[in-house]
Amino acid sequence: MEKDFIINKINDFLIDEFEVDAEELKPEANLKETLELDSLDFVDLVVSVESNFNVKLVAEDFVSIITLQDFYNFIDSRLN
């Protein structure tokens, strides 16, 4: 799967399902602080990833995911 497709898909569901402002979707954005995702949002995020990419995630996967770029890279690594 192409990296641009992954990035666009993630950005689309962050905007649509989490009401994140498109201008905030920068690679260096901190998922918790900048995008204001809380623990319940992370549960929903796991569901969104599983339904959009058919990738299973567990809480421990998010330990090393700090920024949006980390998240893009993680999904890309699981798909390729």
C-alpha positions as CSV (number, residue, x, y, z in Angstrom):
1,M,0.0,0.0,0.0
2,E,1.4,3.4,-0.9
3,K,2.5,5.7,1.9
4,D,0.5,8.7,0.5
5,F,-2.7,6.5,0.5
6,I,-2.1,5.6,4.1
7,I,-1.5,9.2,5.2
8,N,-4.6,10.4,3.3
9,K,-6.8,7.6,4.7
10,I,-5.6,8.3,8.3
11,N,-6.1,12.0,7.9
12,D,-9.6,11.5,6.5
13,F,-10.8,9.4,9.4
14,L,-9.2,11.7,11.9
15,I,-11.1,14.6,10.3
16,D,-14.4,12.7,9.9
17,E,-14.6,10.6,13.0
18,F,-12.5,12.6,15.5
19,E,-13.4,16.1,14.2
20,V,-9.7,17.0,14.1
21,D,-9.0,20.3,12.2
22,A,-7.3,19.6,8.9
23,E,-4.7,22.3,9.6
24,E,-3.6,20.4,12.7
25,L,-2.7,17.3,10.7
26,K,1.0,17.9,10.5
27,P,3.5,15.0,10.7
28,E,5.0,16.5,13.9
29,A,1.6,16.9,15.6
30,N,1.5,15.1,19.0
31,L,-1.5,12.8,19.1
32,K,-2.4,13.5,22.7
33,E,-1.5,17.2,23.0
34,T,-2.0,18.8,19.6
35,L,-4.8,16.6,18.3
36,E,-6.3,16.3,21.8
37,L,-7.0,12.6,21.6
38,D,-7.8,11.0,24.9
39,S,-7.9,7.4,26.0
40,L,-11.4,6.8,24.7
41,D,-10.4,8.3,21.4
42,F,-7.5,5.9,21.2
43,V,-10.0,3.0,21.6
44,D,-12.0,4.5,18.7
45,L,-8.7,5.0,16.8
46,V,-7.9,1.3,17.1
47,V,-11.3,0.4,15.7
48,S,-10.9,2.8,12.8
49,V,-7.5,1.4,12.0
50,E,-8.8,-2.2,12.1
51,S,-11.7,-1.4,9.9
52,N,-9.8,0.8,7.4
53,F,-6.6,-1.2,7.2
54,N,-7.5,-4.7,8.5
55,V,-4.6,-4.3,11.0
56,K,-5.0,-5.5,14.6
57,L,-3.6,-3.2,17.3
58,V,-3.1,-3.5,21.0
59,A,-2.6,-0.8,23.6
60,E,1.2,-1.6,23.8
61,D,1.5,-0.6,20.1
62,F,0.8,3.0,21.1
63,V,3.7,3.2,23.6
64,S,6.1,4.3,20.8
65,I,3.6,6.4,18.8
66,I,3.9,10.0,19.9
67,T,3.4,12.0,16.7
68,L,1.2,11.7,13.7
69,Q,4.3,10.7,11.6
70,D,5.0,7.9,14.1
71,F,1.5,6.7,13.5
72,Y,1.8,6.9,9.7
73,N,5.1,4.9,9.9
74,F,3.6,2.3,12.3
75,I,0.7,1.6,10.0
76,D,2.9,1.5,7.0
77,S,5.3,-1.0,8.7
78,R,2.3,-3.2,9.6
79,L,1.0,-3.2,6.0
80,N,4.3,-3.6,4.1
